[in-house]
Amino acid sequence: MKKNEVYKAKVCNLGTDGEGIINCEGATVFVPFCLEGETAEFRVLKIKDKIAYGKLLGVSEAAPCRVNPPCPVFGKCGGCDLQHMDYAAQLDFKRQSVINALKKIGGIDFAADECVPCAKQYRYRNKLALPIGEDENGKIVLGFYGRHSHRIVPVEDCAIQSEWVKTLIGAVKKYAETQHISGYNEQTQKGVLRRIVAREIKGRFIFALVAAKTVNADFLIAELEKSFKDFTFLINVNSSPNNALFSKEWHICRGEGFFEAEENGVKYKAGANTFLQVNDDVRAKLYGRILEEAGENSVALDLYSGGGMLTAMLAKKCGRAYGIEIVEEASRCADALKEANGLQDNMINICGAVEDNIEKICNQTRGAQRIIVCDPPRKGMERSVVRAIARSGAEKVVLVSCNPATLARDLGLLTGALVEEDGKLIKISQSGGARQPDALVAQYNIDCVTPFDMFPQTKHVETLVVLSKK
C-alpha cells in the first residue's frame, strides 16, 4: 500500500469514531464516512506500520442505512460524524460502541439496553459557541473548526442547532461588516472578534460576544432585538493567546447577565459560563432515570458534582445529599443553589478532590441506605476513587459517562473483571486463573447499562450504569 494511491475495497466494520474499517493489501485502513458492507473507493493519506488512514472518494453498493446528509459542510466541519447514517443505525452503532468498549477494555461481557433516543434528530442543541475569523480576503467569517484543525469552516446555519442560529450568524456578520470590526486570527493573534456564544433557556437567550479588546456592541444588540425579545447580552474581553473560551473580564450590556429557571423542582441561575447539558430532552430523561434509582429517606453522594444541580435534585428526593467538587467557582454556585432552594438542612457541598473526601463522608453515613452517583470527566475516575467507592458499602452506585473507554476501565475495576498489577490492568478472563479479583475492589454487580443519545449525528454517547452491592 502506498501513500496518495487510490484503492477500492469492502468495509468490514466500523471504528469507535464511526469510521469505516477496511482490510486492504495487508493493512487496516480507517476511512471516515463509509458504512459497513459498502465498497469504498479511497485515497491513502497516511501509513504507519500496518495502519493506514484514507479519504473517501466514493462508494458503490451503498449500505441500506445510508442517507443524504442535510448539512452542506458535513465532512468538512468537525462537529458531526454520522449524518450519512439513518437514525436507527446511529442508535445501534452507539449501543454497540458501549458493548464493545466494555468487552475489549473492561473485560465485561454485558448486553447493554437499547439506546434511549432523542425526540429531535436535528435542531436539538441549546448552546452554541461559534468562532469568528476572516478569510484570505479579509472578509468576516463565522463557522466551526474543521476536522482535526482550527481552520474555520464558514457556515450560515447548523443542522443540529436550533433555528435561531441563522438569525444570530446574520446579525453578527452585519455588525462586524458595518462597524468595520475585524475577526480574530489565532496564528497572528491579531483581530478583535473571537467568538459568539449563545444559550437558550426555556425560550430566553444569553448572548456573549468574546473580543480581544473592549468593543461597542450597541449595533449588534439593536439587530438582535429585531428577532429576540427576552435576552441578556454580555461582552467577554479575552486577549489571552491561548484557546480558552472565556477570560474573567465580563461586561453586562443588556439585562442582568443571567436567567433564573427551574428543573425537577430545583430553581437555578444560568449564565454564559454555566454548565448545562446541551440537549434538554435527553438531559431530562437521564436525570429522571437517576432519580428513579434514588430511594426516599436515603443518603446520596454526588461525586464530581459541578454546580450542584443534580445534588439538589437528589437532596429533594432522598432527604440528604453530599456534593463533592474540586472547582471552587462551581462549589460556590452549588452553595448559592442550596440557599435559593431552601436546602440548607438537606444539601452539603464540599469543595475538594473526590478521592480526599469520599471516605470521610462514607464513614459519617454508615448505617444509612446510600446511593453513590458519579459523573466524572472524560478521563474517568482516579484509582483511589474506585477503591473508595468499593470500601463505601453503598447499596447502589450509579455511574454516568460520556466516554465508553474510561467507563469500561472503571467498571472493570469495580466489578473485578480487571485487576491491577505493577501499574497495568489485566483482564481476569485472560489471566488463565493465575490472578484473582481484588476482594477490596470487586464489590459490585452490574444491574443495567443504558446508553442515551445526548448528541445525535455525532459519535458521542452518554451512558448510565447501575450497580448493586454484592
C-alpha positions as CSV (number, residue, x, y, z in Angstrom):
1,M,0.0,0.0,0.0
2,K,1.3,3.4,-1.0
3,K,0.5,6.9,0.2
4,N,-1.6,9.0,-2.2
5,E,-2.6,5.9,-4.2
6,V,-6.3,5.2,-4.8
7,Y,-7.8,1.8,-3.7
8,K,-11.2,0.1,-3.7
9,A,-12.2,-2.4,-1.0
10,K,-15.1,-3.5,1.2
11,V,-15.8,-2.0,4.6
12,C,-15.8,-4.8,7.2
13,N,-16.7,-2.9,10.3
14,L,-17.0,0.5,12.0
15,G,-14.5,2.0,14.4
16,T,-15.2,3.9,17.6
17,D,-15.5,7.2,15.8
18,G,-17.9,5.8,13.2
19,E,-15.2,5.5,10.6
20,G,-15.1,2.5,8.2
21,I,-12.5,-0.2,8.8
22,I,-11.1,-1.8,5.7
23,N,-8.6,-4.6,5.3
24,C,-6.6,-3.9,2.1
25,E,-3.3,-5.2,0.9
26,G,-2.2,-6.3,4.4
27,A,-3.1,-3.1,6.1
28,T,-6.0,-1.9,8.2
29,V,-7.4,1.3,6.8
30,F,-9.6,3.7,8.6
31,V,-11.8,5.7,6.3
32,P,-14.4,8.2,7.7
33,F,-18.0,8.5,6.3
34,C,-18.4,5.0,4.8
35,L,-20.6,2.2,6.2
36,E,-20.3,-1.4,7.0
37,G,-20.8,-3.6,3.9
38,E,-20.1,-0.9,1.4
39,T,-17.4,-1.0,-1.3
40,A,-15.4,2.2,-0.8
41,E,-13.0,4.0,-3.1
42,F,-10.5,5.9,-1.0
43,R,-7.1,7.7,-1.3
44,V,-4.5,6.8,1.3
45,L,-3.4,9.8,3.3
46,K,-1.1,8.3,5.9
47,I,0.6,5.0,6.6
48,K,2.3,3.8,9.8
49,D,3.4,0.2,10.0
50,K,0.2,-1.7,9.0
51,I,-2.2,1.0,9.9
52,A,-3.4,3.5,7.3
53,Y,-5.8,6.4,7.1
54,G,-7.8,7.3,4.0
55,K,-10.1,9.8,2.4
56,L,-13.4,8.6,1.0
57,L,-13.8,9.3,-2.7
58,G,-17.0,7.4,-3.4
59,V,-19.0,4.3,-2.6
60,S,-20.6,1.5,-4.6
61,E,-23.0,-1.0,-3.2
62,A,-24.2,1.6,-0.7
63,A,-25.4,0.3,2.7
64,P,-29.2,0.3,3.2
65,C,-28.8,2.7,6.2
66,R,-27.0,5.3,4.1
67,V,-28.9,8.6,3.8
68,N,-28.0,12.0,2.2
69,P,-26.6,14.4,4.9
70,P,-28.7,17.6,5.1
71,C,-25.7,19.8,6.0
72,P,-23.7,21.3,3.1
73,V,-20.5,21.2,5.1
74,F,-20.8,17.7,6.5
75,G,-17.4,16.1,6.3
76,K,-15.6,19.4,6.4
77,C,-16.9,20.7,9.7
78,G,-15.6,18.8,12.7
79,G,-19.0,18.8,14.5
80,C,-20.9,15.8,13.1
81,D,-19.7,12.3,12.3
82,L,-22.9,10.3,11.4
83,Q,-25.2,12.4,9.2
84,H,-24.7,9.8,6.4
85,M,-26.3,7.1,8.7
86,D,-30.0,6.8,9.3
87,Y,-31.1,7.3,12.9
88,A,-32.0,3.7,13.7
89,A,-28.5,2.7,12.6
90,Q,-26.9,5.6,14.7
91,L,-28.7,4.3,17.9
92,D,-27.5,0.7,17.2
93,F,-23.9,1.9,16.5
94,K,-23.8,3.8,19.8
95,R,-25.2,0.8,21.8
96,Q,-22.7,-1.5,20.1
97,S,-19.8,1.0,20.8
98,V,-20.6,0.7,24.5
99,I,-20.9,-3.1,24.4
100,N,-17.5,-3.3,22.5
101,A,-15.7,-1.0,24.9
102,L,-16.9,-2.9,28.0
103,K,-15.7,-6.2,26.5
104,K,-12.4,-5.1,24.9
105,I,-11.3,-2.7,27.6
106,G,-13.1,-3.8,30.7
107,G,-13.3,-7.5,30.2
108,I,-17.1,-7.3,30.7
109,D,-19.5,-9.2,28.6
110,F,-22.8,-7.4,29.2
111,A,-25.7,-6.7,26.9
112,A,-26.5,-3.0,27.0
113,D,-30.1,-1.8,26.8
114,E,-31.3,-0.2,23.6
115,C,-30.0,3.4,23.2
116,V,-32.5,5.9,24.5
117,P,-33.4,8.1,21.5
118,C,-33.6,11.9,21.3
119,A,-37.0,13.4,20.4
120,K,-35.2,15.5,17.8
121,Q,-32.7,14.1,15.4
122,Y,-31.7,17.7,14.4
123,R,-32.2,21.1,16.0
124,Y,-31.7,19.8,19.5
125,R,-28.8,21.9,20.9
126,N,-29.5,24.7,23.3
127,K,-26.0,26.1,23.2
128,L,-23.7,27.5,20.5
129,A,-20.0,28.6,20.6
130,L,-19.1,29.9,17.2
131,P,-15.5,31.0,16.3
132,I,-15.2,34.3,14.3
133,G,-12.3,35.0,11.9
134,E,-11.5,36.3,8.5
135,D,-11.0,34.6,5.1
136,E,-8.0,35.2,2.8
137,N,-9.7,38.4,1.5
138,G,-10.2,39.9,4.9
139,K,-13.9,39.2,4.9
140,I,-15.5,38.2,8.2
141,V,-16.4,34.5,8.6
142,L,-18.3,32.6,11.3
143,G,-18.2,28.8,11.4
144,F,-17.0,25.7,13.1
145,Y,-13.5,24.3,13.2
146,G,-12.6,21.8,10.5
147,R,-11.9,18.2,11.5
148,H,-8.7,17.9,13.5
149,S,-7.8,21.6,12.9
150,H,-8.5,25.2,14.0
151,R,-9.4,26.2,10.4
152,I,-12.8,27.9,10.4
153,V,-15.3,26.3,8.0
154,P,-17.8,29.1,7.2
155,V,-21.5,28.4,7.8
156,E,-24.8,30.2,7.5
157,D,-26.7,27.6,9.6
158,C,-26.1,24.4,11.6
159,A,-28.5,21.5,11.4
160,I,-28.1,20.3,15.0
161,Q,-28.5,23.8,16.4
162,S,-31.9,25.5,16.9
163,E,-33.4,27.5,14.1
164,W,-32.3,30.8,15.7
165,V,-28.7,30.2,14.8
166,K,-29.2,31.5,11.3
167,T,-30.5,34.8,12.6
168,L,-27.7,35.1,15.1
169,I,-25.0,34.5,12.5
170,G,-26.5,37.0,10.1
171,A,-26.7,39.7,12.9
172,V,-23.0,39.2,13.9
173,K,-21.8,39.3,10.3
174,K,-23.8,42.5,9.7
175,Y,-22.4,44.0,12.9
176,A,-18.8,43.3,12.0
177,E,-19.1,44.5,8.4
178,T,-21.0,47.7,9.1
179,Q,-18.9,48.6,12.1
180,H,-15.7,47.6,10.4
181,I,-14.6,45.3,13.2
182,S,-12.1,42.5,12.3
183,G,-12.3,38.9,13.0
184,Y,-9.5,37.2,15.1
185,N,-6.6,35.3,13.7
186,E,-5.3,32.6,16.0
187,Q,-1.9,32.3,14.2
188,T,-1.1,36.0,14.2
189,Q,-3.1,36.8,17.3
190,K,-4.4,39.9,15.6
191,G,-8.0,41.0,15.1
192,V,-10.9,41.7,17.5
193,L,-13.9,39.4,17.4
194,R,-13.1,35.9,18.6
195,R,-16.4,34.1,19.0
196,I,-20.1,34.4,19.7
197,V,-21.6,32.2,22.4
198,A,-25.4,31.7,22.9
199,R,-27.6,29.6,25.1
200,E,-31.4,29.2,25.1
201,I,-33.2,28.5,28.4
202,K,-36.9,27.9,28.0
203,G,-37.3,30.5,25.3
204,R,-34.9,33.1,26.8
205,F,-31.4,33.7,25.5
206,I,-28.0,34.5,26.8
207,F,-25.6,36.0,24.2
208,A,-21.9,36.6,24.9
209,L,-19.6,38.2,22.4
210,V,-15.9,37.4,23.1
211,A,-13.5,40.0,21.8
212,A,-9.8,40.6,22.1
213,K,-10.4,44.1,23.4
214,T,-13.4,46.2,24.5
215,V,-15.9,46.9,21.8
216,N,-19.2,48.8,21.5
217,A,-22.0,46.3,20.8
218,D,-24.9,48.6,20.6
219,F,-25.4,48.0,16.9
220,L,-25.4,44.2,17.4
221,I,-27.8,44.4,20.4
222,A,-30.2,46.5,18.2
223,E,-30.0,43.9,15.5
224,L,-30.8,41.1,17.9
225,E,-33.7,43.0,19.3
226,K,-35.4,42.7,15.9
227,S,-35.8,38.9,16.3
228,F,-35.1,38.1,20.0
229,K,-37.2,39.7,22.7
230,D,-36.2,38.1,26.0
231,F,-32.4,38.1,26.1
232,T,-29.4,39.3,28.1
233,F,-26.1,40.3,26.4
234,L,-22.6,40.3,27.7
235,I,-19.1,41.1,26.4
236,N,-16.1,39.0,27.5
237,V,-12.8,40.6,26.9
238,N,-10.3,37.8,26.2
239,S,-6.8,38.9,25.0
240,S,-5.0,35.7,26.0
241,P,-3.0,33.9,23.4
242,N,-4.4,30.5,24.5
243,N,-7.7,28.9,23.3
244,A,-9.7,29.4,26.5
245,L,-13.4,30.1,25.7
246,F,-13.7,33.0,28.2
247,S,-11.5,35.2,30.4
248,K,-12.5,36.6,33.8
249,E,-13.4,40.1,32.4
250,W,-17.1,40.4,31.8
251,H,-19.3,43.4,30.9
252,I,-23.1,43.2,31.0
253,C,-24.6,45.3,28.2
254,R,-28.3,44.3,28.4
255,G,-30.3,42.5,31.1
256,E,-28.8,41.0,34.2
257,G,-26.3,38.7,32.6
258,F,-28.2,35.5,33.7
259,F,-31.6,34.0,33.8
260,E,-33.5,32.1,36.5
261,A,-35.0,28.7,35.6
262,E,-36.4,25.6,37.2
263,E,-35.9,21.9,36.5
264,N,-37.3,18.9,38.5
265,G,-38.4,21.4,41.2
266,V,-34.9,22.9,41.5
267,K,-34.6,26.7,40.9
268,Y,-31.2,27.8,39.4
269,K,-29.5,30.7,37.8
270,A,-27.7,30.2,34.4
271,G,-25.2,32.4,32.8
272,A,-23.0,32.2,29.7
273,N,-20.4,30.0,31.5
274,T,-22.8,27.8,33.5
275,F,-22.6,24.1,32.6
276,L,-25.8,22.5,31.4
277,Q,-26.3,19.6,29.2
278,V,-26.8,20.8,25.6
279,N,-29.8,18.6,25.0
280,D,-32.9,19.5,27.1
281,D,-34.9,16.4,26.1
282,V,-32.3,13.7,26.8
283,R,-31.0,15.6,29.9
284,A,-34.5,15.3,31.4
285,K,-34.6,11.6,30.6
286,L,-31.2,11.0,32.1
287,Y,-31.9,12.9,35.3
288,G,-35.3,11.3,35.6
289,R,-33.6,7.8,35.4
290,I,-31.1,8.7,38.0
291,L,-33.7,10.0,40.4
292,E,-35.7,6.7,39.9
293,E,-32.8,4.8,41.3
294,A,-32.5,7.1,44.4
295,G,-34.7,6.0,47.3
296,E,-36.5,8.3,49.6
297,N,-35.1,8.6,53.2
298,S,-31.7,7.6,51.9
299,V,-28.3,9.4,51.6
300,A,-26.9,10.4,48.2
301,L,-23.2,11.1,47.4
302,D,-22.8,13.1,44.2
303,L,-19.2,12.8,43.1
304,Y,-17.8,15.4,40.7
305,S,-20.9,17.4,41.4
306,G,-20.2,20.6,39.5
307,G,-22.6,23.4,40.1
308,G,-24.8,21.2,42.3
309,M,-27.9,20.8,40.0
310,L,-28.1,17.0,40.4
311,T,-27.0,17.2,44.1
312,A,-30.0,19.5,44.8
313,M,-32.4,17.1,42.9
314,L,-31.0,14.2,45.0
315,A,-31.4,16.2,48.2
316,K,-35.1,16.9,47.5
317,K,-35.7,13.2,46.6
318,C,-33.6,11.4,49.2
319,G,-33.7,13.8,52.1
320,R,-29.9,14.3,52.3
321,A,-27.2,14.6,49.6
322,Y,-23.5,15.4,49.6
323,G,-21.8,17.0,46.6
324,I,-18.1,16.9,46.2
325,E,-16.5,19.2,43.6
326,I,-12.9,20.4,43.3
327,V,-13.5,23.6,41.3
328,E,-14.1,26.5,43.7
329,E,-16.3,28.5,41.4
330,A,-18.6,25.6,40.8
331,S,-18.8,24.8,44.5
332,R,-19.8,28.4,45.2
333,C,-22.6,28.1,42.7
334,A,-23.7,24.9,44.4
335,D,-23.9,26.8,47.7
336,A,-25.9,29.5,46.1
337,L,-28.2,26.9,44.7
338,K,-28.7,25.3,48.1
339,E,-29.7,28.7,49.6
340,A,-32.0,29.5,46.7
341,N,-33.9,26.2,47.2
342,G,-34.0,26.2,51.0
343,L,-31.9,23.0,51.1
344,Q,-29.6,24.2,54.0
345,D,-30.5,21.1,56.0
346,N,-30.5,18.6,53.2
347,M,-27.6,19.5,50.8
348,I,-24.0,19.5,51.9
349,N,-21.4,20.8,49.4
350,I,-17.7,20.0,49.9
351,C,-15.0,21.8,47.8
352,G,-12.1,19.4,47.3
353,A,-10.9,16.4,45.5
354,V,-13.3,13.4,45.4
355,E,-10.5,11.0,46.5
356,D,-9.7,13.1,49.5
357,N,-13.3,13.4,50.8
358,I,-15.4,10.4,49.8
359,E,-14.1,8.0,52.5
360,K,-14.7,10.6,55.3
361,I,-18.4,11.1,54.1
362,C,-18.9,7.3,53.8
363,N,-17.7,6.8,57.4
364,Q,-20.0,9.5,58.6
365,T,-23.0,8.0,56.9
366,R,-22.6,4.3,57.8
367,G,-25.8,2.6,58.8
368,A,-27.9,4.7,56.3
369,Q,-29.2,3.5,53.0
370,R,-26.8,5.1,50.5
371,I,-26.6,5.7,46.8
372,I,-23.4,7.0,45.1
373,V,-23.9,9.0,41.9
374,C,-20.7,9.6,39.9
375,D,-20.4,11.6,36.7
376,P,-16.6,12.0,36.2
377,P,-14.8,14.0,33.5
378,R,-13.9,12.2,30.2
379,K,-10.7,10.8,31.8
380,G,-12.8,8.8,34.3
381,M,-12.2,8.2,38.0
382,E,-8.9,8.1,39.8
383,R,-8.0,4.6,41.1
384,S,-8.3,5.9,44.6
385,V,-11.9,6.9,43.9
386,V,-12.7,3.4,42.6
387,R,-11.3,1.9,45.8
388,A,-13.1,4.4,48.0
389,I,-16.4,3.5,46.3
390,A,-15.7,-0.2,46.8
391,R,-15.0,0.4,50.5
392,S,-18.1,2.7,50.9
393,G,-20.6,-0.1,51.5
394,A,-23.1,1.9,49.5
395,E,-26.1,-0.3,48.4
396,K,-26.2,1.2,44.9
397,V,-23.8,3.0,42.6
398,V,-25.0,5.0,39.5
399,L,-22.2,5.9,37.0
400,V,-22.8,8.4,34.2
401,S,-20.1,8.7,31.5
402,C,-19.6,10.4,28.2
403,N,-16.6,8.2,27.4
404,P,-17.2,4.4,26.9
405,A,-13.5,3.7,27.1
406,T,-12.9,5.1,30.6
407,L,-16.3,3.9,31.7
408,A,-15.2,0.3,30.7
409,R,-12.0,0.6,32.7
410,D,-13.6,1.9,35.8
411,L,-16.4,-0.7,35.6
412,G,-13.8,-3.4,35.1
413,L,-12.2,-2.5,38.4
414,L,-15.4,-2.1,40.3
415,T,-16.7,-5.5,39.3
416,G,-13.4,-7.4,39.5
417,A,-13.2,-8.0,35.7
418,L,-9.9,-6.1,35.8
419,V,-7.1,-6.4,38.2
420,E,-4.1,-4.0,38.6
421,E,-0.6,-5.4,38.7
422,D,2.6,-3.3,38.5
423,G,0.6,-0.4,37.2
424,K,-1.0,-2.4,34.5
425,L,-4.6,-3.5,34.1
426,I,-5.2,-7.2,33.3
427,K,-8.4,-8.9,32.3
428,I,-9.3,-11.7,34.7
429,S,-10.7,-13.6,31.7
430,Q,-7.2,-13.7,30.1
431,S,-5.2,-14.4,33.2
432,G,-5.6,-18.2,33.0
433,G,-6.8,-18.3,36.6
434,A,-3.4,-17.1,37.8
435,R,-4.9,-13.9,39.2
436,Q,-7.9,-13.3,41.3
437,P,-10.0,-10.2,41.6
438,D,-9.0,-7.8,44.3
439,A,-11.6,-8.5,47.0
440,L,-11.3,-4.9,48.2
441,V,-12.4,-3.6,44.8
442,A,-14.7,-6.3,43.3
443,Q,-17.7,-5.4,45.4
444,Y,-20.4,-4.6,42.8
445,N,-22.5,-6.3,40.2
446,I,-23.9,-4.6,37.1
447,D,-27.7,-4.3,37.0
448,C,-28.1,-2.4,33.8
449,V,-26.2,-0.4,31.1
450,T,-28.2,2.2,29.3
451,P,-26.9,4.4,26.5
452,F,-28.5,7.8,26.0
453,D,-28.3,9.6,22.7
454,M,-27.4,13.1,24.0
455,F,-25.7,14.0,20.8
456,P,-27.5,12.8,17.6
457,Q,-25.5,12.9,14.4
458,T,-22.2,12.6,16.3
459,K,-20.2,9.6,17.5
460,H,-20.7,10.6,21.2
461,V,-22.9,8.7,23.6
462,E,-23.8,9.3,27.2
463,T,-24.1,6.0,29.3
464,L,-25.8,5.3,32.6
465,V,-24.8,2.2,34.6
466,V,-26.5,1.0,37.7
467,L,-24.5,-1.3,40.1
468,S,-25.7,-3.1,43.2
469,K,-23.5,-4.3,46.1
470,K,-22.7,-8.0,46.1
